[in-house]
Amino acid sequence: MKTPAFLQTILDTARLSGRHVTGLRGDFRSRLDAFRRHRSAEEQRELTVNFHHVLIA
């Protein structure tokens, strides 16, 4: 049975959106890794404490 055109359009759009989100996630992780590599231990500790406060709020 063939998928109706309107349903196929929805499925195609969802597939493209999923790929886009995957690409964004990869880009974000890559940038985050680069950011972490160029940060001192003291800067990392301060950011960890600040982030902990954000999560508690």
Secondary structure, 3 states (H helix, E strand, C coil): CCCCHHHHHHHHHHHHHHHHHHHHHHHHHHHHHHHHHCCCHHHHHHHHHHHHHHHHC
